[in-house]
């Protein structure tokens, strides 16, 4: 009976965390023209789920969250020119990117202090999501002409458009484009996690 109750509690908690992440993901502080936005710590509830219940439940909640994000972002698939590109977009921009958030507790294990675990686990999960988007920016969305014209909007990127070859420029574009929203969001999420831990440390306790 105790095990059944525990699983029920975790399932209810997971549903609440997924719902909260979905709501927060719709509160955008900044939007880019071709996808990507800075949200109001929408990754944090899923990361918290991982810290509280371990990677198995964290990954399950993150995977369900990725499916919901995919459903709300189906319009982006229209920009993909081929079926392969559409599959790549589904995997790298949604399924893998958001499911990676469930690994926060696993990424925290090498660190000894609790504050380091929270900070580095949260940062690691955010960086995994960024890595997926970075790969997608080249594999799925590779467009030299657009990358060239977009980077030319910034004076500091002039050296890239003048000196990098096609492949290198597209990789650089993906790095800059995805970092422009993922880096601020990662910083906000890590700060929010650390502040929450300072204020309510028991919130991060592993549930049995």
GROMACS elastic network, one bead per residue, 0.5 to 0.9 nm:
[ bonds ]
;  ai    aj funct       b0    kb
    1     4     6  0.51505   500
    1     5     6  0.61362   500
    1     6     6  0.85662   500
    2     5     6  0.51079   500
    2     6     6  0.61036   500
    2     7     6  0.87041   500
    3     6     6  0.50094   500
    3     7     6  0.62337   500
    3     8     6  0.85771   500
    4     7     6  0.52402   500
    4     8     6  0.61852   500
    4     9     6  0.86143   500
    5     8     6  0.50648   500
    5     9     6  0.61295   500
    5    10     6  0.86744   500
    6     9     6  0.50804   500
    6    10     6  0.62443   500
    6    11     6  0.86268   500
    6   207     6  0.88122   500
    6   208     6  0.74065   500
    7    10     6  0.50907   500
    7    11     6  0.60877   500
    7    12     6  0.85654   500
    8    11     6  0.51175   500
    8    12     6  0.61735   500
    8    13     6  0.85094   500
    9    12     6  0.51905   500
    9    13     6  0.60609   500
    9    14     6  0.84923   500
   10    14     6  0.59193   500
   10    15     6  0.85095   500
   10    49     6  0.89921   500
   10    53     6  0.75208   500
   10    57     6  0.78764   500
   10   207     6  0.85506   500
   11    14     6  0.50010   500
   11    15     6  0.61795   500
   11    16     6  0.86535   500
   11    57     6  0.85171   500
   11    61     6  0.88370   500
   12    15     6  0.51240   500
   12    16     6  0.62947   500
   12    17     6  0.86990   500
   13    16     6  0.51098   500
   13    17     6  0.61853   500
   13    18     6  0.86133   500
   13    49     6  0.78970   500
   14    17     6  0.50824   500
   14    18     6  0.60927   500
   14    19     6  0.85138   500
   14    46     6  0.81303   500
   14    49     6  0.67208   500
   14    57     6  0.77725   500
   14    58     6  0.81477   500
   14    60     6  0.85302   500
   14    61     6  0.57987   500
   15    18     6  0.51509   500
   15    19     6  0.61172   500
   15    20     6  0.85594   500
   15    61     6  0.75516   500
   16    19     6  0.50872   500
   16    20     6  0.60753   500
   16    21     6  0.85702   500
   16    45     6  0.87476   500
   17    20     6  0.50493   500
   17    21     6  0.60902   500
   17    22     6  0.85220   500
   17    44     6  0.89043   500
   17    45     6  0.51392   500
   17    46     6  0.60712   500
   17    48     6  0.82548   500
   17    49     6  0.69063   500
   17    61     6  0.78745   500
   18    21     6  0.51346   500
   18    22     6  0.61188   500
   18    23     6  0.86488   500
   18    45     6  0.71644   500
   18    46     6  0.66670   500
   18    61     6  0.65159   500
   18    62     6  0.76386   500
   18    64     6  0.75450   500
   18    65     6  0.57268   500
   18    68     6  0.89099   500
   19    22     6  0.50950   500
   19    23     6  0.62263   500
   19    24     6  0.86430   500
   19    65     6  0.83305   500
   20    23     6  0.51530   500
   20    24     6  0.61358   500
   20    25     6  0.85148   500
   20    42     6  0.76073   500
   20    45     6  0.67416   500
   20    46     6  0.88481   500
   21    24     6  0.51072   500
   21    25     6  0.59810   500
   21    26     6  0.87931   500
   21    41     6  0.80392   500
   21    43     6  0.62833   500
   21    44     6  0.73643   500
   21    45     6  0.57933   500
   21    46     6  0.68667   500
   21    65     6  0.77069   500
   22    25     6  0.51411   500
   22    26     6  0.67365   500
   22    42     6  0.70349   500
   22    65     6  0.73069   500
   22    68     6  0.75810   500
   22    69     6  0.75358   500
   23    26     6  0.54878   500
   23    27     6  0.71138   500
   23    42     6  0.76943   500
   24    27     6  0.52414   500
   24    28     6  0.80549   500
   24    39     6  0.66905   500
   24    40     6  0.55814   500
   24    41     6  0.67483   500
   24    43     6  0.84227   500
   25    28     6  0.68175   500
   25    37     6  0.88023   500
   25    38     6  0.86070   500
   25    39     6  0.55641   500
   25    40     6  0.67726   500
   25    41     6  0.77416   500
   25    43     6  0.80011   500
   25    69     6  0.86230   500
   26    39     6  0.72208   500
   26    40     6  0.83742   500
   26    42     6  0.84266   500
   27    38     6  0.86191   500
   27    39     6  0.56508   500
   27    40     6  0.59156   500
   27    42     6  0.84162   500
   28    31     6  0.67454   500
   28    37     6  0.63149   500
   28    38     6  0.57687   500
   28    40     6  0.65650   500
   29    37     6  0.72662   500
   29    38     6  0.53891   500
   29    39     6  0.55253   500
   29    40     6  0.69365   500
   30    36     6  0.86171   500
   30    37     6  0.53947   500
   30    38     6  0.50885   500
   30    39     6  0.72533   500
   30   181     6  0.78227   500
   31    34     6  0.86287   500
   31    35     6  0.72731   500
   31    36     6  0.62046   500
   31    38     6  0.66101   500
   31    39     6  0.88168   500
   31   181     6  0.81013   500
   32    35     6  0.56116   500
   32    36     6  0.55780   500
   32    37     6  0.60051   500
   32    38     6  0.88837   500
   32   177     6  0.85890   500
   32   180     6  0.88725   500
   32   181     6  0.79091   500
   33    36     6  0.79590   500
   34    76     6  0.82709   500
   35    76     6  0.76359   500
   36   177     6  0.87402   500
   36   178     6  0.73180   500
   36   181     6  0.65360   500
   36   182     6  0.79743   500
   37   181     6  0.57591   500
   37   182     6  0.77967   500
   37   185     6  0.84229   500
   38    41     6  0.83047   500
   38   181     6  0.54848   500
   38   182     6  0.70532   500
   38   184     6  0.71207   500
   38   185     6  0.54914   500
   39    42     6  0.59866   500
   39    43     6  0.86116   500
   39   185     6  0.68647   500
   40    43     6  0.85637   500
   40   185     6  0.81540   500
   40   188     6  0.83306   500
   40   189     6  0.84865   500
   41    44     6  0.55514   500
   41    45     6  0.81261   500
   41   185     6  0.70298   500
   41   186     6  0.85172   500
   41   188     6  0.67209   500
   41   189     6  0.53225   500
   41   192     6  0.74957   500
   42    45     6  0.68022   500
   42    46     6  0.81336   500
   42   185     6  0.89842   500
   42   189     6  0.81806   500
   43    46     6  0.57540   500
   43    47     6  0.63658   500
   43    48     6  0.87712   500
   43    98     6  0.83075   500
   43   101     6  0.72639   500
   43   126     6  0.80275   500
   43   185     6  0.87970   500
   43   186     6  0.88043   500
   43   189     6  0.71128   500
   44    48     6  0.59538   500
   44    49     6  0.85024   500
   44   101     6  0.87524   500
   44   122     6  0.80422   500
   44   189     6  0.61913   500
   44   190     6  0.84364   500
   44   192     6  0.79405   500
   44   193     6  0.70801   500
   45    49     6  0.61622   500
   45    50     6  0.87821   500
   46    50     6  0.65074   500
   46    51     6  0.88894   500
   46    58     6  0.67385   500
   46    59     6  0.86735   500
   46    61     6  0.67196   500
   46    62     6  0.60123   500
   46    65     6  0.81411   500
   46   101     6  0.65323   500
   46   102     6  0.64960   500
   46   104     6  0.89687   500
   47    50     6  0.51311   500
   47    51     6  0.64366   500
   47    52     6  0.87727   500
   47    58     6  0.71920   500
   47    62     6  0.83192   500
   47   101     6  0.57330   500
   47   102     6  0.59624   500
   47   103     6  0.77752   500
   47   104     6  0.58084   500
   47   105     6  0.78392   500
   47   121     6  0.84429   500
   47   122     6  0.66505   500
   47   125     6  0.76134   500
   48    51     6  0.50228   500
   48    52     6  0.61084   500
   48    53     6  0.84584   500
   48    58     6  0.82168   500
   48   102     6  0.87531   500
   48   104     6  0.81968   500
   48   105     6  0.86637   500
   48   122     6  0.87194   500
   48   193     6  0.82841   500
   48   203     6  0.84059   500
   48   204     6  0.68306   500
   49    52     6  0.52527   500
   49    53     6  0.59298   500
   49    54     6  0.75603   500
   49    55     6  0.86892   500
   49    57     6  0.73440   500
   49    58     6  0.53801   500
   49    59     6  0.89467   500
   49    61     6  0.75385   500
   49    62     6  0.87242   500
   49   102     6  0.75497   500
   49   204     6  0.86880   500
   50    53     6  0.53841   500
   50    55     6  0.54317   500
   50    56     6  0.78740   500
   50    57     6  0.65914   500
   50    59     6  0.72653   500
   50    61     6  0.84274   500
   50    62     6  0.87186   500
   50   101     6  0.79398   500
   50   102     6  0.53203   500
   50   103     6  0.66803   500
   50   104     6  0.59989   500
   50   105     6  0.55017   500
   50   106     6  0.83886   500
   51    54     6  0.57417   500
   51    55     6  0.77998   500
   51    58     6  0.76559   500
   51   102     6  0.86196   500
   51   103     6  0.88110   500
   51   104     6  0.66630   500
   51   106     6  0.85681   500
   51   108     6  0.87398   500
   51   118     6  0.80639   500
   51   121     6  0.85828   500
   51   204     6  0.60337   500
   51   205     6  0.74349   500
   51   206     6  0.65485   500
   51   207     6  0.89752   500
   52    58     6  0.83968   500
   52   105     6  0.82390   500
   52   203     6  0.76669   500
   52   204     6  0.54422   500
   52   205     6  0.56168   500
   52   207     6  0.55644   500
   52   208     6  0.88876   500
   53    56     6  0.76820   500
   53    57     6  0.59358   500
   53    58     6  0.65927   500
   53   105     6  0.86024   500
   53   205     6  0.86124   500
   53   206     6  0.57391   500
   53   207     6  0.55812   500
   53   208     6  0.75584   500
   54    57     6  0.59603   500
   54    58     6  0.59221   500
   54    59     6  0.85086   500
   54   102     6  0.83013   500
   54   103     6  0.82700   500
   54   104     6  0.86129   500
   54   105     6  0.60295   500
   54   106     6  0.76142   500
   54   206     6  0.73936   500
   54   207     6  0.84971   500
   55    59     6  0.56188   500
   55    60     6  0.82583   500
   55   102     6  0.58614   500
   55   103     6  0.55125   500
   55   104     6  0.74419   500
   55   105     6  0.61372   500
   55   106     6  0.63163   500
   56    59     6  0.53616   500
   56    60     6  0.63129   500
   56    61     6  0.87712   500
   56   102     6  0.78911   500
   56   103     6  0.86060   500
   57    60     6  0.50148   500
   57    61     6  0.61367   500
   57    62     6  0.84142   500
   57   102     6  0.77192   500
   58    61     6  0.52721   500
   58    62     6  0.60181   500
   58    63     6  0.85054   500
   58    99     6  0.84902   500
   58   101     6  0.76617   500
   58   103     6  0.68229   500
   58   104     6  0.80999   500
   58   105     6  0.82338   500
   59    63     6  0.59026   500
   59    64     6  0.85687   500
   59    99     6  0.58588   500
   59   100     6  0.72019   500
   59   101     6  0.72736   500
   59   103     6  0.65568   500
   60    63     6  0.51309   500
   60    64     6  0.63377   500
   60    65     6  0.85705   500
   60    99     6  0.77995   500
   60   102     6  0.74534   500
   61    64     6  0.52593   500
   61    65     6  0.61303   500
   61    66     6  0.86214   500
   61    99     6  0.79420   500
   61   102     6  0.72050   500
   62    66     6  0.61024   500
   62    67     6  0.87700   500
   62    95     6  0.87788   500
   62    98     6  0.59902   500
   62   100     6  0.72020   500
   62   101     6  0.61845   500
   62   102     6  0.53446   500
   62   103     6  0.89850   500
   63    67     6  0.64596   500
   63    68     6  0.88429   500
   63    95     6  0.65937   500
   63    96     6  0.81592   500
   63    98     6  0.68235   500
   63   100     6  0.83472   500
   63   101     6  0.89312   500
   63   102     6  0.80385   500
   64    67     6  0.51739   500
   64    68     6  0.64883   500
   64    69     6  0.87581   500
   64    95     6  0.89152   500
   64    99     6  0.80564   500
   65    68     6  0.51295   500
   65    69     6  0.62176   500
   65    70     6  0.85849   500
   65    95     6  0.87409   500
   65    98     6  0.70384   500
   65    99     6  0.75738   500
   66    69     6  0.50045   500
   66    70     6  0.60838   500
   66    71     6  0.86416   500
   66    94     6  0.55042   500
   66    95     6  0.51441   500
   66    96     6  0.78729   500
   66    97     6  0.77304   500
   66    98     6  0.51104   500
   66    99     6  0.61367   500
   67    71     6  0.62194   500
   67    72     6  0.87384   500
   67    94     6  0.73535   500
   67    95     6  0.67382   500
   67    98     6  0.88526   500
   68    71     6  0.50683   500
   68    72     6  0.63532   500
   68    73     6  0.85947   500
   69    72     6  0.52031   500
   69    73     6  0.60902   500
   69    74     6  0.86370   500
   69    94     6  0.67112   500
   69    95     6  0.86760   500
   69    98     6  0.83298   500
   70    74     6  0.59413   500
   70    90     6  0.70893   500
   70    93     6  0.85135   500
   70    94     6  0.58270   500
   70    95     6  0.76516   500
   71    74     6  0.54870   500
   71    75     6  0.88395   500
   72    75     6  0.78659   500
   73    76     6  0.57448   500
   73    77     6  0.77831   500
   73    94     6  0.87758   500
   74    77     6  0.55668   500
   74    78     6  0.76944   500
   74    90     6  0.89520   500
   75    78     6  0.56674   500
   75    79     6  0.79170   500
   76    79     6  0.57171   500
   76    80     6  0.75741   500
   76    89     6  0.85458   500
   77    80     6  0.53549   500
   77    81     6  0.86774   500
   77    85     6  0.84382   500
   77    86     6  0.57813   500
   77    87     6  0.89570   500
   77    89     6  0.71481   500
   77    90     6  0.80590   500
   78    81     6  0.76697   500
   78    86     6  0.82855   500
   79    86     6  0.85864   500
   79   141     6  0.87908   500
   80    83     6  0.75765   500
   80    84     6  0.85357   500
   80    85     6  0.55015   500
   80    86     6  0.55378   500
   80    89     6  0.79042   500
   80   140     6  0.75857   500
   80   141     6  0.76266   500
   81    84     6  0.84888   500
   81    85     6  0.65750   500
   81    86     6  0.76875   500
   82    85     6  0.51389   500
   82    86     6  0.63749   500
   82    87     6  0.87885   500
   83    87     6  0.62452   500
   83    88     6  0.85621   500
   84    87     6  0.51478   500
   84    88     6  0.61328   500
   84    89     6  0.85625   500
   84   140     6  0.82617   500
   85    89     6  0.60483   500
   85    90     6  0.86073   500
   85   139     6  0.79214   500
   85   140     6  0.51496   500
   85   141     6  0.78317   500
   86    89     6  0.50314   500
   86    90     6  0.62223   500
   86    91     6  0.86591   500
   86   140     6  0.78122   500
   87    90     6  0.51263   500
   87    91     6  0.62220   500
   87    92     6  0.85766   500
   87   140     6  0.88832   500
   88    91     6  0.51603   500
   88    92     6  0.58463   500
   88    93     6  0.77216   500
   88   136     6  0.69966   500
   88   139     6  0.75761   500
   88   140     6  0.59729   500
   89    92     6  0.54364   500
   89    93     6  0.51712   500
   89    94     6  0.70807   500
   89    95     6  0.89118   500
   89   136     6  0.66585   500
   89   139     6  0.89992   500
   89   140     6  0.62747   500
   89   141     6  0.84744   500
   90    93     6  0.58280   500
   90    94     6  0.53663   500
   90    95     6  0.62071   500
   90    96     6  0.83905   500
   91    94     6  0.56840   500
   91    96     6  0.55070   500
   91    97     6  0.76106   500
   91   132     6  0.86034   500
   91   136     6  0.87121   500
   92    95     6  0.63947   500
   92    96     6  0.53597   500
   92    97     6  0.57527   500
   92    98     6  0.89361   500
   92   129     6  0.87209   500
   92   131     6  0.89064   500
   92   132     6  0.51107   500
   92   133     6  0.60959   500
   92   134     6  0.87390   500
   92   135     6  0.72785   500
   92   136     6  0.55784   500
   92   140     6  0.86672   500
   93    96     6  0.70396   500
   93    97     6  0.56789   500
   93    98     6  0.79691   500
   93   129     6  0.84863   500
   93   132     6  0.65828   500
   93   133     6  0.55375   500
   93   136     6  0.64946   500
   93   137     6  0.88525   500
   94    97     6  0.52565   500
   94    98     6  0.57963   500
   94    99     6  0.79479   500
   94   132     6  0.87458   500
   94   133     6  0.87019   500
   95    98     6  0.58191   500
   95    99     6  0.58567   500
   95   100     6  0.84286   500
   96    99     6  0.51781   500
   96   100     6  0.59572   500
   96   128     6  0.89161   500
   96   129     6  0.75602   500
   96   132     6  0.67653   500
   97   100     6  0.55821   500
   97   101     6  0.75284   500
   97   128     6  0.69929   500
   97   130     6  0.73192   500
   97   131     6  0.78982   500
   97   132     6  0.52958   500
   97   133     6  0.67939   500
   98   101     6  0.56292   500
   98   102     6  0.79442   500
   98   128     6  0.89265   500
   98   129     6  0.63046   500
   99   102     6  0.57739   500
   99   103     6  0.79660   500
   99   129     6  0.82824   500
  100   103     6  0.56379   500
  100   104     6  0.79401   500
  100   125     6  0.61628   500
  100   126     6  0.81680   500
  100   128     6  0.61375   500
  100   129     6  0.61404   500
  100   132     6  0.89132   500
  101   104     6  0.59512   500
  101   122     6  0.81824   500
  101   124     6  0.85996   500
  101   126     6  0.67547   500
  101   128     6  0.75594   500
  101   129     6  0.70313   500
  102   105     6  0.74960   500
  102   106     6  0.85031   500
  102   125     6  0.74142   500
  103   106     6  0.52102   500
  103   107     6  0.62106   500
  103   108     6  0.86822   500
  103   121     6  0.79646   500
  103   124     6  0.83968   500
  103   125     6  0.62438   500
  104   107     6  0.52175   500
  104   108     6  0.62725   500
  104   117     6  0.89810   500
  104   118     6  0.83581   500
  104   120     6  0.83270   500
  104   122     6  0.56270   500
  104   123     6  0.81411   500
  104   124     6  0.66849   500
  104   125     6  0.51469   500
  104   126     6  0.85917   500
  105   108     6  0.50966   500
  105   109     6  0.66628   500
  105   117     6  0.79056   500
  105   118     6  0.82158   500
  105   121     6  0.59878   500
  105   122     6  0.82353   500
  105   125     6  0.88743   500
  106   109     6  0.55265   500
  106   110     6  0.84440   500
  106   121     6  0.73585   500
  107   110     6  0.71145   500
  107   111     6  0.86785   500
  107   117     6  0.80869   500
  107   120     6  0.73229   500
  107   122     6  0.82179   500
  107   124     6  0.62858   500
  107   125     6  0.73915   500
  108   111     6  0.59129   500
  108   112     6  0.87249   500
  108   114     6  0.89723   500
  108   116     6  0.76519   500
  108   118     6  0.67337   500
  108   119     6  0.81310   500
  108   120     6  0.59947   500
  108   122     6  0.78951   500
  108   124     6  0.80439   500
  109   112     6  0.76462   500
  109   117     6  0.67759   500
  109   121     6  0.79639   500
  110   117     6  0.79082   500
  111   114     6  0.78621   500
  111   116     6  0.60906   500
  111   117     6  0.54865   500
  111   120     6  0.79485   500
  111   121     6  0.88686   500
  112   115     6  0.86883   500
  112   116     6  0.70036   500
  112   117     6  0.69593   500
  113   116     6  0.52803   500
  113   117     6  0.62686   500
  113   118     6  0.88330   500
  114   117     6  0.50015   500
  114   118     6  0.62839   500
  114   119     6  0.86238   500
  115   118     6  0.52359   500
  115   119     6  0.61221   500
  115   120     6  0.84330   500
  115   194     6  0.70823   500
  115   197     6  0.76553   500
  115   198     6  0.85156   500
  116   119     6  0.51041   500
  116   120     6  0.57031   500
  116   121     6  0.78502   500
  117   120     6  0.54421   500
  117   121     6  0.55185   500
  117   122     6  0.80928   500
  118   121     6  0.53302   500
  118   122     6  0.59780   500
  118   123     6  0.84634   500
  118   190     6  0.81214   500
  118   193     6  0.69059   500
  118   194     6  0.67217   500
  118   197     6  0.77519   500
  118   204     6  0.84548   500
  119   122     6  0.53520   500
  119   123     6  0.61062   500
  119   124     6  0.85110   500
  119   190     6  0.58489   500
  119   191     6  0.79742   500
  119   193     6  0.70583   500
  119   194     6  0.62877   500
  120   124     6  0.57822   500
  120   125     6  0.84407   500
  120   190     6  0.81961   500
  121   124     6  0.51105   500
  121   125     6  0.62407   500
  121   126     6  0.86800   500
  121   190     6  0.89713   500
  122   125     6  0.53027   500
  122   126     6  0.63284   500
  122   127     6  0.87009   500
  122   186     6  0.81837   500
  122   189     6  0.74241   500
  122   190     6  0.58652   500
  122   193     6  0.74005   500
  123   126     6  0.51177   500
  123   127     6  0.61271   500
  123   128     6  0.86722   500
  123   186     6  0.65058   500
  123   187     6  0.78715   500
  123   189     6  0.80217   500
  123   190     6  0.60999   500
  124   127     6  0.50550   500
  124   128     6  0.62338   500
  124   129     6  0.87598   500
  125   128     6  0.51517   500
  125   129     6  0.64720   500
  125   130     6  0.87333   500
  125   186     6  0.89851   500
  126   129     6  0.52009   500
  126   130     6  0.62718   500
  126   131     6  0.87180   500
  126   182     6  0.77983   500
  126   183     6  0.85638   500
  126   185     6  0.83722   500
  126   186     6  0.56549   500
  126   189     6  0.82999   500
  126   190     6  0.87386   500
  127   131     6  0.60620   500
  127   132     6  0.86854   500
  127   182     6  0.83483   500
  127   183     6  0.85224   500
  127   186     6  0.76401   500
  128   132     6  0.64213   500
  128   133     6  0.87928   500
  129   132     6  0.52541   500
  129   133     6  0.64461   500
  129   134     6  0.86227   500
  129   182     6  0.84391   500
  130   133     6  0.51165   500
  130   134     6  0.59624   500
  130   135     6  0.86334   500
  130   178     6  0.69699   500
  130   179     6  0.74050   500
  130   182     6  0.62667   500
  130   183     6  0.82020   500
  131   135     6  0.62097   500
  131   136     6  0.85329   500
  132   135     6  0.52912   500
  132   136     6  0.61928   500
  132   137     6  0.86353   500
  133   137     6  0.60194   500
  133   138     6  0.88854   500
  133   174     6  0.80746   500
  133   175     6  0.88989   500
  133   178     6  0.66219   500
  134   137     6  0.51185   500
  134   138     6  0.69371   500
  134   139     6  0.88757   500
  134   171     6  0.79732   500
  134   174     6  0.55315   500
  134   175     6  0.58511   500
  134   176     6  0.89828   500
  134   177     6  0.85293   500
  134   178     6  0.62554   500
  134   179     6  0.83097   500
  135   138     6  0.55405   500
  135   139     6  0.60031   500
  135   140     6  0.79659   500
  135   171     6  0.83197   500
  135   174     6  0.77158   500
  135   175     6  0.88582   500
  136   139     6  0.50574   500
  136   140     6  0.50330   500
  136   141     6  0.65129   500
  136   142     6  0.84189   500
  136   174     6  0.80558   500
  137   140     6  0.59391   500
  137   142     6  0.62790   500
  137   170     6  0.79669   500
  137   171     6  0.74998   500
  137   173     6  0.79099   500
  137   175     6  0.78907   500
  137   177     6  0.82843   500
  137   178     6  0.77346   500
  138   141     6  0.55427   500
  138   143     6  0.81210   500
  138   167     6  0.84687   500
  138   170     6  0.61084   500
  138   171     6  0.57706   500
  138   172     6  0.89983   500
  138   173     6  0.83340   500
  138   174     6  0.61449   500
  139   142     6  0.60483   500
  141   170     6  0.89786   500
  141   174     6  0.85728   500
  142   146     6  0.87436   500
  142   147     6  0.80588   500
  142   167     6  0.86247   500
  142   170     6  0.61311   500
  142   171     6  0.82844   500
  142   174     6  0.83522   500
  143   146     6  0.55322   500
  143   147     6  0.60440   500
  143   148     6  0.85270   500
  143   170     6  0.69307   500
  144   147     6  0.50399   500
  144   148     6  0.59251   500
  144   149     6  0.85452   500
  144   166     6  0.62440   500
  144   167     6  0.80019   500
  144   169     6  0.73172   500
  144   170     6  0.59996   500
  144   173     6  0.89586   500
  145   148     6  0.51618   500
  145   149     6  0.62151   500
  145   150     6  0.85253   500
  146   149     6  0.51523   500
  146   150     6  0.58757   500
  146   151     6  0.83935   500
  147   150     6  0.51858   500
  147   151     6  0.60206   500
  147   152     6  0.84723   500
  147   161     6  0.87885   500
  147   169     6  0.72051   500
  147   170     6  0.61590   500
  147   172     6  0.86756   500
  147   173     6  0.56730   500
  147   174     6  0.82621   500
  148   151     6  0.54369   500
  148   152     6  0.62385   500
  148   160     6  0.87628   500
  148   161     6  0.60400   500
  148   169     6  0.74735   500
  148   170     6  0.81964   500
  148   173     6  0.80757   500
  149   152     6  0.51460   500
  149   153     6  0.69355   500
  149   161     6  0.87172   500
  150   153     6  0.55680   500
  150   154     6  0.79136   500
  150   173     6  0.81995   500
  151   154     6  0.57540   500
  151   155     6  0.83101   500
  151   156     6  0.88198   500
  151   157     6  0.58614   500
  151   158     6  0.73695   500
  151   160     6  0.80325   500
  151   161     6  0.71497   500
  151   173     6  0.69744   500
  151   176     6  0.86988   500
  152   155     6  0.67427   500
  152   156     6  0.87270   500
  152   157     6  0.65269   500
  152   158     6  0.61549   500
  152   160     6  0.89752   500
  152   161     6  0.71071   500
  153   157     6  0.80566   500
  153   158     6  0.87213   500
  154   157     6  0.54802   500
  154   158     6  0.70546   500
  155   158     6  0.54929   500
  155   159     6  0.86141   500
  156   159     6  0.72533   500
  156   160     6  0.86332   500
  157   160     6  0.53762   500
  157   161     6  0.68238   500
  157   162     6  0.89593   500
  158   161     6  0.53876   500
  158   162     6  0.62890   500
  158   163     6  0.85972   500
  159   162     6  0.51786   500
  159   163     6  0.58631   500
  159   164     6  0.79272   500
  160   163     6  0.53628   500
  160   164     6  0.53557   500
  160   165     6  0.87446   500
  160   168     6  0.87498   500
  160   169     6  0.66142   500
  160   172     6  0.78629   500
  161   164     6  0.60340   500
  161   165     6  0.82557   500
  161   169     6  0.68497   500
  162   165     6  0.85539   500
  163   169     6  0.86931   500
  164   167     6  0.79900   500
  164   168     6  0.56881   500
  164   169     6  0.53998   500
  164   172     6  0.88309   500
  165   168     6  0.53609   500
  165   169     6  0.58752   500
  165   170     6  0.85470   500
  166   169     6  0.52406   500
  166   170     6  0.62514   500
  166   171     6  0.87500   500
  167   170     6  0.52162   500
  167   171     6  0.62970   500
  167   172     6  0.86090   500
  168   171     6  0.51206   500
  168   172     6  0.60777   500
  168   173     6  0.85228   500
  169   173     6  0.59888   500
  169   174     6  0.85719   500
  170   174     6  0.62085   500
  170   175     6  0.85946   500
  171   174     6  0.51592   500
  171   175     6  0.62318   500
  171   176     6  0.87519   500
  172   175     6  0.50127   500
  172   176     6  0.61964   500
  172   177     6  0.84434   500
  173   176     6  0.52169   500
  173   177     6  0.58311   500
  173   178     6  0.83330   500
  174   177     6  0.51604   500
  174   178     6  0.58839   500
  174   179     6  0.81030   500
  175   178     6  0.55957   500
  175   179     6  0.58508   500
  175   180     6  0.84174   500
  176   179     6  0.51522   500
  176   180     6  0.59540   500
  177   180     6  0.53579   500
  177   181     6  0.74200   500
  177   182     6  0.88927   500
  178   181     6  0.58854   500
  178   182     6  0.58785   500
  178   183     6  0.79907   500
  179   183     6  0.50401   500
  179   184     6  0.78774   500
  180   183     6  0.61837   500
  180   184     6  0.71024   500
  181   184     6  0.57180   500
  181   185     6  0.62472   500
  181   186     6  0.86410   500
  182   185     6  0.50403   500
  182   186     6  0.58813   500
  182   187     6  0.85363   500
  183   186     6  0.50714   500
  183   187     6  0.62217   500
  183   188     6  0.86270   500
  184   187     6  0.51295   500
  184   188     6  0.61465   500
  184   189     6  0.85326   500
  185   188     6  0.50611   500
  185   189     6  0.60041   500
  185   190     6  0.85574   500
  186   189     6  0.50534   500
  186   190     6  0.60856   500
  186   191     6  0.85077   500
  187   190     6  0.52320   500
  187   191     6  0.61084   500
  187   192     6  0.84738   500
  188   191     6  0.52125   500
  188   192     6  0.60269   500
  188   193     6  0.85720   500
  189   192     6  0.50371   500
  189   193     6  0.60845   500
  189   194     6  0.86263   500
  190   193     6  0.50719   500
  190   194     6  0.61801   500
  190   195     6  0.85551   500
  191   194     6  0.51849   500
  191   195     6  0.60698   500
  191   196     6  0.84413   500
  192   195     6  0.51613   500
  192   196     6  0.59824   500
  192   197     6  0.84738   500
  193   196     6  0.50981   500
  193   197     6  0.60838   500
  193   198     6  0.86323   500
  194   198     6  0.61617   500
  194   199     6  0.85864   500
  195   198     6  0.50592   500
  195   199     6  0.61431   500
  195   200     6  0.84397   500
  196   199     6  0.50611   500
  196   200     6  0.57027   500
  196   201     6  0.71358   500
  196   203     6  0.81584   500
  196   204     6  0.89531   500
  197   200     6  0.52078   500
  197   202     6  0.77556   500
  197   203     6  0.72576   500
  197   204     6  0.70071   500
  198   201     6  0.58732   500
  200   203     6  0.56407   500
  200   204     6  0.79516   500
  201   204     6  0.58388   500
  201   205     6  0.72993   500
  202   205     6  0.51275   500
  202   206     6  0.88281   500
  203   206     6  0.86578   500
  204   207     6  0.87136   500
